[in-house]
Amino acid sequence: MTDPFGFLRTPRRSVPARPADERLGDWCEVHAGQTSLPLVSEQANRCMDCGIPFCHAGCPLGNLIPEWNAYAAHGDWRAASDRLHATNNFPEFTGRLCPAPCEDACVLAINADPVTIKNVEQAIADQAWAHGYTAPAPPGRPSGKTVAVIGSGPAGLAAAQQLQRAGHDVVVFERADRVGGLLRYGIPAFKMEKSHLDRRVQQLRDEGTVFRTDADVGGRIDAAGLRATHDAVIVAVGATERRELPVPGRGLRGIHQAMDYLTEANRVAQGDLAVPGVNAEGHHVVIVGGGDTGSDCLGTALRQRARSVVQLDINPEPGPTRSAAQPWPLYPKVYRVSHAHEEARGRDGVDPRAFSSATVHFLGDAGGRVRAVRLTAVERVERHSLPGTERVIEAGLVLLALGFTGPERACPLGEQLGLVRDERGNFARSADFAALGPPGRVPEGVFVAGDAGRGQSLVVWAIAEGRSAAAAADRYLTGRTALHAPVRAQDGPLLRAAEGGAW
């Protein structure tokens, strides 16, 4: 067990990031080479091994956090890895990308600083790879059943690995040229280097999973035909329908969707392009959207040597502590500083965010290119414009990071499989992840996982849903399942709150 007095004797200390000015000179991870195992073990020793570990409920995967904290505290990285991988297929992803709702649900967070759970998780995952604790685990006995997984993001990869290890023959179909979905092209390398993704994909291949890239299911590949040739189908295509901003001047050149911008930057980092088609270098950049994608655009623009960057957030500036409306152990909306915000402060000396700001007009030059953005302040609740608060800021590049509204409407995949959409525009499904069709029609053997059914969410949710959908598919194929299913599609209020604060 951990030190029963560790939380009293040891203050919280996070693993330090590399200096901001150093990070801006490369595309390496923020914490590259910065993991200190003695520090991580010391911090894991702060875990109280609570009688009721609320961190479990704060984590969509139900990670066994006190157990692997205890092993990490004693430097037993193999045992820690075993407990971590028991509930999480890809802890090196979540250890880098998850906003850690488990930490806000830590019992210590009631009146003190929580355990650095995210740092401990990443250290365990990295030690597992460094010491060979992640050997492929091919199935012992094939089931003779075949499963098609559509989409190779975190939900699709998690579902594929679970089903392959259960003995089914799994083929993953990805319409892009590389496997990974959002992890490949939506997440900048300074948050997660692609080598972590590549070695997991190779692990899946070594276990028997087959990957087919440039495979546009619903387009060149008929989804109904795919269902007819497989015993089950997992739909994990994500939520890629981008939210638009229909204000005057939207058609000007120099205004781009954030995901197009991030994809090109990632393609440059992977050697596909010499320079990105959309480049922030030398421009005054305005990012419309205060969430995680906007922060990723900020860090990317800074590395491309933008002249200046402003990130607009229509929401009011949160307070430094949780409000009474978001009591422990819910994930609170509080003022948070991402590594990109820290880099902008270090470079320009100011927080790049403008809160309670709404875009009302894009202004262009004589050549039809954006030159400025007209803003207005909005009031806190209804977000109505406040008279007399309009101002204009210079802009040579505008990035729209406004989120997503479900699977792409133009893709006929849903129609080909007989799927319907719910009131939010996602593919409708039962509590057990089975796809729903029109009244009187059930698309048998089709399951929906991740953002395609949940809506835009977190990587940790995608993995949890992939695992749960895999368990449902396994039960459909064999009549029972031993696969771990951490969540149902209709989960409780604590877990819903855990996803509400995408940073």
PyMOL commands that set and color helices and strands:
alter all, ss='L'
color gray80, all
select helices_A, chain A and resi 6-9+20-23+37-44+54-58+65-73+77-85+91-97+101-104+107-110+117-130+154-165+182-185+194-207+223-228+258-269+292-303+339-348+413-417+451-454+459-478+493-498
alter helices_A, ss='H'
color red, helices_A
select strands_A, chain A and resi 146-150+169-173+210-212+232-235+255-257+284-288+308-313+353-355+357-364+370-377+391-394+397-400+446-448
alter strands_A, ss='S'
color yellow, strands_A
deselect
rebuild
show_as cartoon
